[in-house]
Amino acid sequence: MTVADHLSHRRLEFAMRNRRSVGMRLAATVVVSLAAGLVVAEQPSPRAADEAAIQAASAAYVAALAKGDADQLAAAWTPDGDIVDAAGNLLPGRETMTLEKSVSADRPEIHLHEIRLRFLAADVAIEDGLVEIVPAVGGPLTGRFSATWVRHDGRWKLAALREARGEALTGPAALADLEWMVGDWKVIDEHPAAANAAGEPVIEVSTKWNEGKTFLTRAMTITHSPDAPPLRITQRIGWDPLSRSIRSWVFGSDGSYGEATWIRDGRSWVAQARAVMPDGHQTSSLNIYTYDGKNRCDWRSVPTHIGGEHVPRVDLTMIRKPEAAGR
């Protein structure tokens, strides 16, 4: 081996040792960095206790809503806390909790989704999210909310609640809440003593979807006596794209006709109706349908036209026929 070869071999050996050393230092650095990351990940958030307290207070508030516990709801608010609802109404937080204290099977389910909590200061936090309300009857209602929580007397309480209504269903999808109408029904008078001398009329209603489920078709037959032909009424209920609302159009075999606009009001549907009778005079009324979620619907008709104050309110009950039960 020449001197040149010997020096070349020594330089190669040194380079290899240096490369191994660099590799070992790099590996050590990676390990230390990963270890440090694990330590950081395991460190609790400095707000962890407050976050848990607010989450617990929020869950308790939702539970109180579900139970209708007015005392617990009022206790969740600061003295001057307020609500701005989806319609823009300003309501005092503590003074609007008028729910009874009993548990009701008709109360809706309340679910919160997409919750985000952020702190503005040590004693102030904002909770944003999506609320889903599932009523006993009908489809779910959704909206967004923003709640301001403050530390008050050592506890996290609501100082403000802002609600925003979710996008309403349109088109045929808006009719989904009226699915319960489908079937055959018998109508009975809740006040048979008020019936005329000829006896209580027999009223039957049959409802079905059209082929594309864009309209509900209702057929009503009113029989006053076996000797007279029955009054037959047909009605179509559907989405009106011009008014962007649920509308209905009705025609009677006696030549009467009418129309109505339908709105959801809690557990009930309200049809604001106008009609033209065979002799040409016009009437208007509120028809309120409250479905029990099974096989019964209370139906009230309240006259609203001039002179209607002298017309008695009609209280009827629709009972689903046994062969259609369980729909």
Secondary structure, DSSP 8 states (H G I E B T S, - for coil): --HHHHHHHHHHHHHHHHHHHHHHHHHHHHHHHHHHHHHHHHS--TTHHHHHHHHHHHHHHHHHHHHT-HHHHHHTEEEEEEEE-TT--EEETTTT----SS--TTS-EEEEEEEEEEEEETTEEEEEEEEEEE-SSS--EEEEEEEEEEEETTEEEEEEEEEEE-----GGGGGGGGGGG-EEEEEEES-GGGS-TT---EEEEEEEE-TTSSEEEEEEEEES-TTS--EEEEEEEEEETTTTEEEEEEEETTS-EEEEEEEEETTEEEEEEEEE-TTS-EEEEEEEEEE-SSSEEEEEEEE-STTGGGS--EEEEEEE-GGGTT-
